[in-house]
Amino acid sequence: MVHVAVVGAGHWGPNLINNFQSSGRSSVSYVVDRDSDRLAAVAQRFPGVVTSRNFDDAANDAAVDAVVIATPTRTHFDLAKRALEAGKHVLVEKPLTDSLESSEALCELAQRVERILMVGHVFVYNPAARQVKHYITTGELGRIYYISMVRTNLGPIRVDVDAAWDLAAHDISVASYWLDATPSSVSAIGGAWVNPGVADAVFATLRYPGDVLVNLHASWLNPRKARDITVVGDKKMLTFDDVNLAEPLRIYDKQVMDQRSQPVYTDSFASFRMSVRDGDITVPRVPMMSEPLRNECEHFLDCVIQGTPPLSGGKEGLAVVRALDAISQSLREGGREIRLES
Ligand SMILES: NC(=O)c1ccc[n+]([C@@H]2O[C@H](COP(=O)([O-])OP(=O)(O)OC[C@H]3O[C@@H](n4cnc5c(N)ncnc54)[C@H](O)[C@@H]3O)[C@@H](O)[C@H]2O)c1
């Protein structure tokens, strides 16, 4: 059994408590939160779990193997650092921390103390996202031209990080997972209307190696809950609607044919249409064996028990933060394209 302490019992924390409590390979020894009302709600929902307002109770308890952090992003570094220094494995919610420097420091620390550091990039544990990865890596879609990602909702509005750090963190993690690469440059514009200096909507474009463009629209100031992704390849195209749980994926057998075999000039609308293949749209079955968050929690337990590196470990979390840091820089500099070292 892996004994877990969950820190942060706000909106997201109880989902983690629930998964680690019901896993069969772990149990929740402590739930820590600064807010006693939150702890009272936890005690009611999860009878028998020890609650505390003091993080050190969990960090100093030798019986605790791992600390799971679901507090606001600005607190991630301090809590994860203290947990690693106390010899605990750490699963920290996305994004890893709120700055590039602190994310780098955390990765170095985890390596030094030889503990698992995993980031809760839950999207890479989503069965549909894994199926998209399969279509990309097996060449089903052909060469990838671009990916467009829309993640909007009305709230929750954060004050410690902007919409890019809060929402686009998901998209960057999954795009990098699909393309097996990190962005080589980033440019972004955004607007901060609700709280000065904290962007409510961010429009960012990331260049990936191989001339792949990834365009992101992240906003918590939008009437529509959307998790829409379009992947355009030179053989096929695909849409992924994460709000549509029954049929999240659609594959479009659509393609622009190689124009070199066509006449140089398309002298009519009809001949132009000849160069476009407009085939079937199929809805593949996505076996949702278990929820993404359950997969994520079970993967963390695998890594702790077997000592294997996580799919969304410190390195991957740091790469996401590096892209987010570049988005912030570009926002400050009016959309300038910021180059990233590979
Ligand atoms: N993976 C996902 O899909 C997903 C979804 C929602 C939130 N999150 C992430 O989870 C984290 C928490 O988000 P949330 O929406 O639950 O926030 P929240 O504000 O609802 O809850 C945060 C909780 O942490 C507590 N807290 C704050 N500072 C603390 C400290 N120093 N020590 C102990 N407790 C402290 C607060 O009292 C609160 O109960 C964020 O990093 C967010 O990005 C991830």
PDBQT file of the ligand as one rigid body, heavy atoms in Angstrom, charges set to zero:
ROOT
HETATM    1  N1  LIG A 401      -6.086  18.534 -13.889  1.00  0.00    +0.000 N 
HETATM    2  C1  LIG A 401      -7.172  19.268 -13.965  1.00  0.00    +0.000 C 
HETATM    3  O1  LIG A 401      -8.001  19.104 -14.865  1.00  0.00    +0.000 OA
HETATM    4  C2  LIG A 401      -7.402  20.341 -12.948  1.00  0.00    +0.000 A 
HETATM    5  C3  LIG A 401      -8.676  20.855 -12.751  1.00  0.00    +0.000 A 
HETATM    6  C4  LIG A 401      -8.840  21.850 -11.774  1.00  0.00    +0.000 A 
HETATM    7  C5  LIG A 401      -7.753  22.298 -11.064  1.00  0.00    +0.000 A 
HETATM    8  N2  LIG A 401      -6.513  21.776 -11.297  1.00  0.00    +0.000 N 
HETATM    9  C6  LIG A 401      -5.339  22.254 -10.560  1.00  0.00    +0.000 C 
HETATM   10  O2  LIG A 401      -5.500  21.933  -9.186  1.00  0.00    +0.000 OA
HETATM   11  C7  LIG A 401      -4.955  22.953  -8.382  1.00  0.00    +0.000 C 
HETATM   12  C8  LIG A 401      -6.027  23.436  -7.426  1.00  0.00    +0.000 C 
HETATM   13  O3  LIG A 401      -7.103  23.958  -8.156  1.00  0.00    +0.000 OA
HETATM   14  P1  LIG A 401      -8.574  24.097  -7.519  1.00  0.00    +0.000 P 
HETATM   15  O4  LIG A 401      -9.469  24.495  -8.614  1.00  0.00    +0.000 OA
HETATM   16  O5  LIG A 401      -8.906  22.902  -6.700  1.00  0.00    +0.000 OA
HETATM   17  O6  LIG A 401      -8.329  25.358  -6.539  1.00  0.00    +0.000 OA
HETATM   18  P2  LIG A 401      -9.223  25.781  -5.276  1.00  0.00    +0.000 P 
HETATM   19  O7  LIG A 401      -8.886  27.200  -5.017  1.00  0.00    +0.000 OA
HETATM   20  O8  LIG A 401     -10.639  25.387  -5.464  1.00  0.00    +0.000 OA
HETATM   21  O9  LIG A 401      -8.638  24.884  -4.089  1.00  0.00    +0.000 OA
HETATM   22  C9  LIG A 401      -7.363  25.059  -3.560  1.00  0.00    +0.000 C 
HETATM   23  C10 LIG A 401      -7.364  24.591  -2.099  1.00  0.00    +0.000 C 
HETATM   24  O10 LIG A 401      -6.015  24.689  -1.611  1.00  0.00    +0.000 OA
HETATM   25  C11 LIG A 401      -6.069  25.242  -0.273  1.00  0.00    +0.000 C 
HETATM   26  N3  LIG A 401      -4.747  25.873  -0.028  1.00  0.00    +0.000 N 
HETATM   27  C12 LIG A 401      -4.252  27.005  -0.562  1.00  0.00    +0.000 A 
HETATM   28  N4  LIG A 401      -2.982  27.194  -0.158  1.00  0.00    +0.000 NA
HETATM   29  C13 LIG A 401      -2.675  26.172   0.673  1.00  0.00    +0.000 A 
HETATM   30  C14 LIG A 401      -1.510  25.813   1.395  1.00  0.00    +0.000 A 
HETATM   31  N5  LIG A 401      -0.402  26.539   1.316  1.00  0.00    +0.000 N 
HETATM   32  N6  LIG A 401      -1.550  24.682   2.146  1.00  0.00    +0.000 NA
HETATM   33  C15 LIG A 401      -2.669  23.929   2.203  1.00  0.00    +0.000 A 
HETATM   34  N7  LIG A 401      -3.803  24.227   1.533  1.00  0.00    +0.000 NA
HETATM   35  C16 LIG A 401      -3.801  25.318   0.762  1.00  0.00    +0.000 A 
HETATM   36  C17 LIG A 401      -7.232  26.210  -0.314  1.00  0.00    +0.000 C 
HETATM   37  O11 LIG A 401      -7.725  26.454   1.003  1.00  0.00    +0.000 OA
HETATM   38  C18 LIG A 401      -8.241  25.450  -1.184  1.00  0.00    +0.000 C 
HETATM   39  O12 LIG A 401      -9.096  24.619  -0.426  1.00  0.00    +0.000 OA
HETATM   40  C19 LIG A 401      -4.419  24.028  -9.327  1.00  0.00    +0.000 C 
HETATM   41  O13 LIG A 401      -3.055  23.835  -9.529  1.00  0.00    +0.000 OA
HETATM   42  C20 LIG A 401      -5.170  23.764 -10.619  1.00  0.00    +0.000 C 
HETATM   43  O14 LIG A 401      -4.419  24.138 -11.758  1.00  0.00    +0.000 OA
HETATM   44  C21 LIG A 401      -6.337  20.802 -12.206  1.00  0.00    +0.000 A 
ENDROOT
TORSDOF 0
